[in-house]
Amino acid sequence: MIRPTPAAVLFDMDGLLIDSERLAQEATRATSLLLELTIPEAVSLRMIGLGRDALERMLAAELGAQFPFERFQAEWGEHYHRRIAEGVPVKPGVAEALAALRAAGLPCAVATSTDTHLARHKLEKAGLLTHFAVVVGRDAVTHGKPAPDLYLHAARELGADPVACWAFEDSLPGLTAAVASGARTHWVPDIAQIHADDLPHGVETVDSLHQICRWLGVPGA
C-alpha cells in the first residue's frame, strides 16, 4: 500500500542498516572471557541501543557498582573495532530502500548511539554514507537514547518537523526515543529481544526496510 511521503526519514544504524550488533555481542563475549567477567546473555542483549552513559548505568544496576566499566569498554572497543575493520555487512532491504528514497528526493539522516566519527566510518565501510545528508551520533546531544534528543536533532538538521518524519529502529531504547520525538516509528526486529507488551504505543512492526519501497510504490517491490 502506497503511503503519503514523509518530510524526511530517520534511521538508527547498528542492527538496522548494518549487521553490526552480532559483532558487538561477539566482542562482549570475548571481552568477558579476557577479563574473567560474567555477563549473562540477557544483560548483553540489553546493551543494544544504549549510549555510553546509559550503558554504564545499566551495567552497574545489573552487575554491581564494582563492575570495571572503563576497562571493559577499552577492551571491548579494541575487539569491536578490529572486527569492523574487516567489513560491515549491510542488512537486507537497506540498499533498495535507500535507492528508492533517493529517487523520491526524500532526505535521510542517521541518529545513532555510536559517536559520530565512528558512525560515519562504519557507514562508509558499508558503502552507505553517501545516502545520508546528516549523521548524528551520541556525542552531538546531551541525552542519548531512550531520550528523544538524537531524533530531534537529526530532524532539525534536515529542516524537518519530526512529526512529519518516518523513523526506523531495532532496539527498545531507540524505539522509545523515536516515539518521544513524535516521528512515525517502525520496528525492524534484529537480535534485540522486545516483548510486544513493551513496545511503545504507536510503533509499527515491519519485516525489513524493503517495506519502504512498497510504501513509495516502487515497481516490483
Secondary structure as GFF3:
##gff-version 3
##sequence-region A 1 221
A	DSSP	beta_strand	8	11	.	.	.	ID=ss1
A	DSSP	alpha_helix	21	35	.	.	.	ID=ss2
A	DSSP	alpha_helix	41	46	.	.	.	ID=ss3
A	DSSP	alpha_helix	52	63	.	.	.	ID=ss4
A	DSSP	alpha_helix	69	85	.	.	.	ID=ss5
A	DSSP	alpha_helix	94	103	.	.	.	ID=ss6
A	DSSP	beta_strand	108	111	.	.	.	ID=ss7
A	DSSP	alpha_helix	116	125	.	.	.	ID=ss8
A	DSSP	three_ten_helix	129	131	.	.	.	ID=ss9
A	DSSP	beta_strand	134	136	.	.	.	ID=ss10
A	DSSP	three_ten_helix	138	140	.	.	.	ID=ss11
A	DSSP	alpha_helix	149	158	.	.	.	ID=ss12
A	DSSP	three_ten_helix	162	164	.	.	.	ID=ss13
A	DSSP	beta_strand	165	169	.	.	.	ID=ss14
A	DSSP	alpha_helix	172	181	.	.	.	ID=ss15
A	DSSP	beta_strand	184	187	.	.	.	ID=ss16
A	DSSP	three_ten_helix	196	198	.	.	.	ID=ss17
A	DSSP	beta_strand	204	205	.	.	.	ID=ss18
A	DSSP	alpha_helix	211	215	.	.	.	ID=ss19
###
